[in-house]
């Protein structure tokens, strides 16, 4: 036993060999990380340029909306309607953020924290439904309210995950209330098997 202690006490670690190669490998790893980040940024900018034909979303009107009922949650992003892999990057519509939704008689005000807020006029609302997720985000059943609306000639699906489960149903009902002609179409999205 004392022989092992003596050997451990006298043993020295091996000297670091070849510092230049180690530094070169660290620099190479950092360069690869930087290249990946640059490629991601370039891809996002190219997507914004390809979607440059989309008009700016409407600004939130200044008039006082005393009839507005508010729901807070997370804005998950907007995609081309029916194609959840085609995230909309133009005008900041693909940026995830905190959100406060105000459903008013004249439309839906989307107040976003740290991102551009916008307004969806009642005439542009196509449908509202509940889903598991949108744009690469998956949650429990019916956790995401998906609002389908028109931005110019392009139909978009916008996903909102309310903070409280009960707010999802309330938000859907509020949207249906301001667009009664869409109620049948929106309810047709759920089959009796889903219930």
N, C-alpha and C positions, 0 to 999 in steps of 0.2 A: 504494500500500500504506500509506504514512504517512497518507494521507487517511482510510482506513478506521480506523486506530488512533486518530486524532484524533477521529473521529466516535464511536467506541466509548467513548473516555475521557470525552467530554463528554455522551454520552447519559445520560439519567436514566430511571429506571423511572417508569412512570405512577403517580401517587398513588392510594392506595386510595380507591375511591369508595364512598360510601353505606354506611358501617359499620352503621347500624341494620338495613338490609335483610339484610346478611350474618349478623348476629347472630340475626335473626329466623329465617332459613333453618336455621341450626345448631340453634336451639331447636326448630324444627318437626321436623327429622330425629330429634332425641333424643326428642321426644314420641311420634313414630311407633314408634320402637324400644320405648319403655316400654309403649305400648299393645299391641303384639304380645306382649311378655312377660307382661303382665297377662292377656291373652286366653288364652295357653297355660296359665297357672297356673289360671285359672278353669275352663277345659275339663277339666283333670286333676282338679280338686276335684269338678266335676259328675259325672265318671265314677266317682269314689270314692263319691259319694252314691248314684248309680244302682246300684252294685254292693254297697250296704250290706247287702243281704239275705244275702250270703255269710257263712257262719260263720267265726270265727277258725280258722286252721289250728292243728293240734295243736302243743303245745310239745314240744321234744325231751326225752324221759324222762331222769331223772337216773341211772338204773342204768348200771353200767359195761358197755360193749359191747365185750368182748374179742374177739368174733367179727367186729367191723366191719373192713371193708377200705375204705380212703379213696382218693378221687380228687379232685384239685384242678382248678379251671378257672374259667370265667366263667359266672355265672348270667345268662342272657339275658332272662328274664322269663317270665311265664305269660300264656296267652291262653285264651279259651273254646275247648274242643276242636273242631277242624275249622274255626275261624274266626280265622285269624291276624291279622286286622285289629282284633279286639276284645281289646285288651290289658287284663288285670286290674289295676286300680289299687288296689283295696281291700286293706287289711292289708299294703301294701308289696310285694305279689306281682309288680308290674310294674317294680320298680326293679332295674336292672342292677347287679351287684356281683360281687366275687370270692366263690368258693364252695369249700367242702370237703364232698364228699358221702360219707357213711358208710352203706354198705349193711349192715344188720343183719338178724338173723332176724325181728325184730318190725316191720321197716319201713326207711324211708330217712330218715336225718337230714340235713337241708340246713343246714349251718353257713355263714352269710353274713357277710361283713365289711362293716360300715357299713350293714347292713340287717337286718331282722327274720329270725331263723332259725326254721325250722319242721320238723315231722316228718310223714311220710306213712306211716301204718300199712299193713302188708302187705295187709289186707283192702280198702283203698281204691285199690290199684294196679290199673289196668285193662290197660295195655300199655306196652311200651317199644319204640322204634324209632330208627333213624338217619335223619337228614334233612340237607338242605343248609342250612337256616336256620329261623328262627322270628321272628315279630313284627317284620318289616322288616329283619332281619339275615340276610344271605346269605353263605355260606362255600363251601368246596369240598365235593364230594360226601361225604356221611355224616360230616361234621365235627361235627354237633350231635346229642346224645342227647336225644330227646324222650320225656319220661315223661308218660303220660296217667294221670290219677288223679281221684278224686272228692273234691270239697270240698262236703260236704252233698249236695245233689241236682244239683250242677253238675259236669260233666266238664271238667277243665282239661288243657291241654298245657303242660308246663314244659320250656323249652329250656336245656340245659347244654352248653357247649363245653369239653371237657377240655383241659388244657394240652398234653398229648401225644397224638398220633394213636392210639397203641395203647391208651390209657386209655378211649377211646370204646367199643371192642369189649369191653374188660374190664368196664366199668360196665354195659353192656347185658346181658352174661352173668350178672353178679352179681344184677341185678334179676330176670332170668328164673329164677335159681336159687331165689330166695325166693318166687316166684310161679309154680310149675311148671304150674298150670292155664292160665296165659296164654301159654305158650311157643308153642303152635300159632297162636294169634291174632296174636302179634307177628311171627312169621316169615312169616305170610301177607301182611304189608304190603309185602314186596319181591317184585318179579316176577323171573323168570329173566333178563329183558332188562337189569335193573339190575346184574347181577353181572358 
